[in-house]
Amino acid sequence: MKFTAPPSPRPTTPKPTAPLPTYSPLPDGRKRLLVVVTLDRYPEDTGWSLATFDGSDVIYENPIGTYEGYDKFKSYEYNFEVDGNLFYQLKVKDHFADGFGGTIDVHDGAVISSKTRIVHEPGFSEVSGKEVSHVFFVGEVPENMLTLVLDFDDWAEEVAFELKDSRGNMLALEWFGSFPSGTESATVKIPIYSFDTGDQIYNLTFWDSGSDGFCCGGGYTLFLGSPEENNMLKRGGDYGAGEKFQFIIEGSAPSMSPSSSPSARPLMQPTNVPTVSQQPSTTMKPTFAQIGDPTEVIAQLNGDGGSINQAPSSAGVQNWRGRVHLVYVLGSATTLLLLLV
């Protein structure tokens, strides 16, 4: 009789184990985070990491190759305890830069709920390259924030928007389908960097899968702080397929990115806003095609709560502390406007 030994188990790479929470009361200043990762068809191509925004502490990392083929379409939960009142960074990486079809959510606390979710990565296409980055605040009350008030038309599910800093980090993302059909209004509070981080450039981009913006009386209003403070940055909605709005929040310290400091040179012109090339999926950001001439606005706001002023994107913008200086170029004539705040 011929004896054949059973095959030995296939060696696998042990998955890093996230620290398990105790669920007992936490010391003052500590917060719980729950990260939920749902993988796509090619899990071995996906990696992600969680770190403090300043990069001083990598809290957890699953490098590309940690997940294996049999992990496809599976979901994993990771619990963490972190210091509160800080910004953190979630990076999602794709080995071949051809897209990630899964999702990653970050929840404030240990319970999965739409009310506790502070980050949602719905998946991305090859347009985003090898990596996307989310920056989010963990704590009770951020030092500085934006408030976005949305008054929808009859097709709230067609609206998507994102807010990015000058380094391409997403501070807010609501993709198509985030607001269910029939939603009349929504108020989104977005923590942003404190004034002592220096002058900060932000880019707010809207898309509409129906290419008609907020029609029929709908629209959006963006405020620095709460609406009651009456620091309105922008009101809009009639933007067709898309719109990009770039603005500066002036700080009280040297910029975090000296090479892109808006006080050192005029603002760069925003790029053309992409539009959806076909009806998008609600779970993955699709490939975009460029459109001709989107609505573009550049604005500048004093960080001490001064007034807002806006100019067409062809305007040259320079900045002094406590003053907005806009130069409009209108044909061969030049109009100079100074606004003291």
C-alpha positions as CSV (number, residue, x, y, z in Angstrom):
1,M,0.0,0.0,0.0
2,K,1.3,3.4,-0.9
3,F,0.9,6.0,1.7
4,T,0.6,9.7,0.8
5,A,1.0,12.2,3.5
6,P,-1.6,15.0,3.7
7,P,-0.5,18.3,2.3
8,S,0.9,20.7,4.8
9,P,-1.0,23.8,5.5
10,R,-0.2,26.8,3.2
11,P,1.9,29.2,5.2
12,T,0.2,32.5,5.8
13,T,1.4,35.9,7.0
14,P,-0.2,36.6,10.4
15,K,-2.3,39.7,10.3
16,P,-1.4,42.4,12.8
17,T,-3.8,42.5,15.7
18,A,-5.3,45.8,16.6
19,P,-5.3,46.6,20.4
20,L,-8.5,45.4,22.0
21,P,-10.4,48.1,24.0
22,T,-11.5,47.5,27.6
23,Y,-14.8,49.4,27.2
24,S,-14.2,50.7,30.7
25,P,-14.3,54.5,31.2
26,L,-11.4,56.2,29.5
27,P,-9.1,58.7,31.2
28,D,-9.8,62.4,30.4
29,G,-8.7,63.3,27.0
30,R,-8.8,59.8,25.5
31,K,-11.1,58.6,22.8
32,R,-12.1,55.4,21.1
33,L,-12.0,54.8,17.4
34,L,-13.4,51.9,15.4
35,V,-12.1,51.3,11.8
36,V,-14.2,49.0,9.6
37,V,-12.4,47.8,6.5
38,T,-14.4,46.0,3.7
39,L,-12.0,44.6,1.0
40,D,-12.5,44.3,-2.7
41,R,-11.8,41.4,-5.1
42,Y,-8.0,42.0,-4.9
43,P,-7.3,42.4,-1.1
44,E,-3.5,41.7,-1.5
45,D,-3.3,45.0,-3.4
46,T,-4.7,47.1,-0.6
47,G,-2.9,48.7,2.4
48,W,-3.9,51.3,4.9
49,S,-2.5,53.2,7.9
50,L,-3.7,55.4,10.8
51,A,-1.4,58.1,12.2
52,T,-1.4,61.4,13.9
53,F,-1.6,64.1,11.3
54,D,1.8,65.6,12.2
55,G,3.3,62.2,11.5
56,S,4.9,61.8,14.9
57,D,3.1,58.6,15.7
58,V,2.0,55.8,13.4
59,I,-0.8,54.2,15.4
60,Y,-1.4,51.2,13.1
61,E,-0.4,50.0,9.6
62,N,-1.5,47.2,7.4
63,P,1.0,47.3,4.5
64,I,0.2,46.2,1.0
65,G,0.4,42.4,1.0
66,T,-0.9,41.9,4.5
67,Y,-4.3,40.8,3.2
68,E,-4.4,37.7,1.0
69,G,-6.6,36.4,-1.7
70,Y,-9.0,34.6,0.5
71,D,-9.8,37.9,2.3
72,K,-11.7,39.2,-0.8
73,F,-15.0,40.9,0.1
74,K,-14.4,40.3,3.8
75,S,-14.9,42.9,6.5
76,Y,-12.6,43.5,9.5
77,E,-13.0,45.7,12.5
78,Y,-10.1,47.4,14.4
79,N,-10.5,49.2,17.7
80,F,-8.1,51.9,19.0
81,E,-7.7,54.3,21.9
82,V,-6.2,57.6,21.0
83,D,-5.7,61.1,22.4
84,G,-8.6,63.5,21.9
85,N,-8.6,67.0,20.4
86,L,-6.2,66.1,17.7
87,F,-6.2,65.6,13.9
88,Y,-5.5,62.1,12.6
89,Q,-4.7,60.8,9.1
90,L,-6.1,57.7,7.4
91,K,-4.2,56.7,4.2
92,V,-5.5,54.0,1.8
93,K,-3.1,52.6,-0.7
94,D,-3.5,50.5,-3.9
95,H,-0.5,48.6,-5.2
96,F,-1.2,49.0,-9.0
97,A,-3.0,52.4,-8.8
98,D,-6.0,50.9,-10.6
99,G,-8.5,51.6,-7.9
100,F,-9.9,50.2,-4.7
101,G,-13.4,48.8,-4.8
102,G,-13.9,48.3,-1.1
103,T,-14.8,50.8,1.7
104,I,-13.2,52.0,4.9
105,D,-15.1,53.8,7.7
106,V,-13.9,55.4,10.9
107,H,-16.3,55.7,13.8
108,D,-16.1,57.9,16.9
109,G,-16.5,55.3,19.6
110,A,-17.0,51.5,19.4
111,V,-20.4,51.4,17.8
112,I,-21.1,51.3,14.1
113,S,-23.7,53.9,13.2
114,S,-24.3,56.7,10.7
115,K,-24.2,59.1,13.7
116,T,-20.8,58.0,14.8
117,R,-19.1,57.8,11.4
118,I,-16.5,60.5,10.9
119,V,-14.8,59.2,7.8
120,H,-16.2,57.3,4.9
121,E,-13.9,56.1,2.0
122,P,-16.3,54.8,-0.6
123,G,-13.6,53.4,-2.9
124,F,-11.7,55.1,-5.6
125,S,-10.7,54.7,-9.3
126,E,-7.4,55.0,-11.1
127,V,-7.9,58.8,-11.2
128,S,-6.8,58.9,-7.6
129,G,-3.5,57.1,-8.2
130,K,-1.9,54.9,-5.6
131,E,-3.1,56.6,-2.4
132,V,-5.8,58.7,-0.9
133,S,-5.6,60.5,2.4
134,H,-8.3,61.6,4.8
135,V,-7.6,64.0,7.7
136,F,-10.2,64.1,10.5
137,F,-10.6,65.6,14.0
138,V,-11.1,63.4,17.1
139,G,-12.6,65.3,20.0
140,E,-15.5,67.2,21.3
141,V,-15.3,70.8,19.9
142,P,-12.7,71.7,17.2
143,E,-10.9,75.0,17.5
144,N,-12.0,76.0,14.0
145,M,-14.6,74.6,11.7
146,L,-16.7,75.2,8.5
147,T,-20.4,74.7,8.3
148,L,-22.0,73.7,5.0
149,V,-25.7,74.2,4.8
150,L,-27.4,72.2,2.0
151,D,-30.9,72.9,0.6
152,F,-31.6,70.1,-1.9
153,D,-33.8,70.0,-5.0
154,D,-35.7,66.8,-5.6
155,W,-32.6,64.8,-6.3
156,A,-30.4,64.9,-3.2
157,E,-28.8,61.6,-4.2
158,E,-27.2,63.3,-7.2
159,V,-25.0,65.6,-5.1
160,A,-21.4,64.9,-4.1
161,F,-18.8,67.2,-2.6
162,E,-15.3,67.1,-1.0
163,L,-13.1,69.6,0.9
164,K,-9.4,69.3,0.5
165,D,-6.4,71.2,1.9
166,S,-3.5,72.5,-0.2
167,R,-1.7,69.1,0.2
168,G,-4.6,67.1,-1.2
169,N,-5.8,65.7,2.1
170,M,-9.6,65.2,2.3
171,L,-11.2,66.8,5.3
172,A,-14.7,66.0,4.1
173,L,-16.2,63.7,1.5
174,E,-19.8,62.9,0.8
175,W,-20.2,60.9,-2.4
176,F,-23.1,60.2,-4.7
177,G,-25.9,58.6,-2.8
178,S,-24.8,59.9,0.6
179,F,-28.0,61.9,0.9
180,P,-31.0,59.7,0.1
181,S,-33.6,60.7,-2.4
182,G,-36.2,63.0,-0.8
183,T,-33.8,64.6,1.7
184,E,-34.7,68.2,1.9
185,S,-31.8,69.7,3.7
186,A,-28.6,68.9,5.6
187,T,-26.0,70.7,7.8
188,V,-22.5,69.4,7.6
189,K,-19.9,70.6,10.2
190,I,-16.3,70.2,9.0
191,P,-13.4,70.6,11.5
192,I,-10.5,72.5,9.9
193,Y,-7.0,73.5,11.1
194,S,-6.6,76.0,13.9
195,F,-5.5,79.6,13.2
196,D,-2.1,79.0,14.8
197,T,-1.2,76.6,11.9
198,G,-0.8,79.6,9.6
199,D,-2.6,80.6,6.4
200,Q,-4.4,77.6,4.9
201,I,-5.8,77.1,1.4
202,Y,-8.8,74.9,1.0
203,N,-10.6,73.6,-2.1
204,L,-14.4,72.8,-2.0
205,T,-15.6,70.9,-5.0
206,F,-19.2,70.0,-5.9
207,W,-20.4,67.5,-8.5
208,D,-23.9,66.6,-9.7
209,S,-24.5,63.4,-11.6
210,G,-27.5,64.9,-13.3
211,S,-25.4,67.8,-14.5
212,D,-28.0,70.4,-13.3
213,G,-26.6,71.4,-9.9
214,F,-29.1,72.4,-7.2
215,C,-32.0,73.3,-9.5
216,C,-35.4,74.6,-8.7
217,G,-34.5,76.9,-5.8
218,G,-32.0,74.7,-4.0
219,G,-28.4,75.6,-3.1
220,Y,-25.6,75.5,-0.6
221,T,-24.1,78.1,1.8
222,L,-20.6,77.8,3.3
223,F,-19.8,79.5,6.6
224,L,-16.7,79.9,8.7
225,G,-17.8,78.8,12.1
226,S,-21.5,78.5,12.7
227,P,-24.2,80.2,10.6
228,E,-25.1,82.4,13.6
229,E,-21.6,84.0,13.4
230,N,-22.5,85.3,9.9
231,N,-19.1,84.7,8.3
232,M,-20.4,83.5,5.0
233,L,-17.7,82.4,2.5
234,K,-19.8,81.3,-0.5
235,R,-23.4,80.7,-1.6
236,G,-24.1,78.7,-4.8
237,G,-25.8,75.8,-6.4
238,D,-26.5,76.6,-10.1
239,Y,-23.2,75.0,-11.2
240,G,-24.3,72.4,-13.8
241,A,-22.0,69.3,-13.6
242,G,-19.5,70.7,-11.2
243,E,-17.9,73.6,-9.4
244,K,-14.6,74.3,-7.5
245,F,-14.2,77.0,-5.0
246,Q,-10.7,77.9,-3.6
247,F,-10.3,80.0,-0.5
248,I,-7.8,81.0,2.2
249,I,-8.4,81.0,6.0
250,E,-5.8,83.4,7.3
251,G,-3.9,82.2,10.3
252,S,-1.9,83.7,13.2
253,A,1.4,81.8,12.7
254,P,3.7,80.8,9.9
255,S,2.1,78.5,7.4
256,M,2.5,74.7,7.8
257,S,3.5,74.6,4.1
258,P,5.9,77.5,3.5
259,S,6.3,76.6,-0.2
260,S,2.6,77.1,-0.8
261,S,2.0,80.1,1.5
262,P,-0.7,82.3,0.0
263,S,0.9,85.4,1.6
264,A,4.0,84.9,-0.4
265,R,2.5,84.9,-3.9
266,P,-0.9,85.1,-5.7
267,L,-3.1,82.1,-5.6
268,M,-2.8,79.5,-8.3
269,Q,-5.8,79.2,-10.6
270,P,-8.0,76.2,-9.8
271,T,-8.0,73.4,-12.4
272,N,-11.1,72.6,-14.4
273,V,-13.7,70.8,-12.4
274,P,-14.2,67.1,-13.4
275,T,-17.6,65.8,-14.2
276,V,-19.0,62.3,-14.2
277,S,-18.6,60.6,-17.6
278,Q,-21.5,58.3,-16.9
279,Q,-24.0,57.5,-14.2
280,P,-21.8,56.8,-11.2
281,S,-21.8,54.0,-8.7
282,T,-22.8,54.9,-5.2
283,T,-20.0,52.8,-3.7
284,M,-17.0,53.8,-5.8
285,K,-15.7,57.0,-7.2
286,P,-15.8,56.8,-11.1
287,T,-13.4,57.9,-13.7
288,F,-13.9,61.6,-14.7
289,A,-13.8,63.5,-17.9
290,Q,-12.8,67.2,-18.1
291,I,-15.4,69.8,-18.8
292,G,-14.9,73.2,-20.4
293,D,-15.2,76.2,-18.2
294,P,-16.6,75.5,-14.7
295,T,-17.6,78.3,-12.3
296,E,-14.4,79.2,-10.4
297,V,-14.2,81.6,-7.5
298,I,-11.2,82.6,-5.4
299,A,-11.9,84.2,-2.0
300,Q,-9.9,85.2,1.0
301,L,-11.1,85.5,4.6
302,N,-9.4,87.0,7.6
303,G,-8.9,84.5,10.4
304,D,-9.9,86.9,13.1
305,G,-13.5,86.8,11.8
306,G,-13.4,89.6,9.3
307,S,-15.5,90.0,6.2
308,I,-15.5,88.0,3.0
309,N,-14.7,89.2,-0.4
310,Q,-14.8,87.3,-3.7
311,A,-13.4,87.8,-7.1
312,P,-13.5,86.0,-10.5
313,S,-10.7,83.4,-10.8
314,S,-8.9,85.7,-13.2
315,A,-8.3,88.2,-10.4
316,G,-4.9,88.6,-8.8
317,V,-5.0,88.1,-5.1
318,Q,-2.5,89.4,-2.5
319,N,-2.8,89.2,1.3
320,W,-2.0,91.5,4.2
321,R,-2.8,90.9,7.8
322,G,-6.3,92.3,8.6
323,R,-6.9,93.3,4.9
324,V,-8.1,91.7,1.7
325,H,-6.6,93.2,-1.4
326,L,-8.2,92.1,-4.7
327,V,-7.1,93.4,-8.1
328,Y,-9.7,92.8,-10.9
329,V,-8.5,92.8,-14.4
330,L,-11.4,93.8,-16.7
331,G,-10.3,94.1,-20.3
332,S,-7.7,96.8,-20.6
333,A,-8.9,98.6,-17.4
334,T,-7.9,97.7,-13.9
335,T,-10.1,98.2,-10.8
336,L,-8.6,98.2,-7.4
337,L,-10.7,97.3,-4.3
338,L,-9.5,97.5,-0.7
339,L,-11.6,96.0,2.1
340,L,-10.6,96.9,5.6
341,V,-11.5,94.3,8.3
